[in-house]
């Protein structure tokens, strides 16, 4: 059974490509995440503020796209970004952080 996941592409206020993730990312739905990420050319902001769960399969997808993503996360997933090492290779900011200039 696939875990509920909604992926919505869009644009941020600055015109940057954004992919909003709602739900849970696990091995049952990483193919949908890969398809969505591959469908957006160039740099993009991955908005995980409404993502409630991210397993190692999801982290593997993010690492594979590290060269072109910036991650915005909630305080729930911020420790996952740090301890997985993802924060060492991509820009990660929490919703509590101010936007980058």
CORDA-V368930 format. One record per helix or strand of 2 or more residues. SS is the DSSP state (hx for helix, st for strand). FROM is the first residue (numbers start at 1). TO is the last residue. Records with the same first field share a line. If there is no record, write none. Layout:
SS: FROM-TO + FROM-TO
This chain:
st: 5-11 + 17-25 + 44-54 + 69-73 + 91-94
hx: 30-38 + 56-64 + 66-68 + 75-84 + 86-89
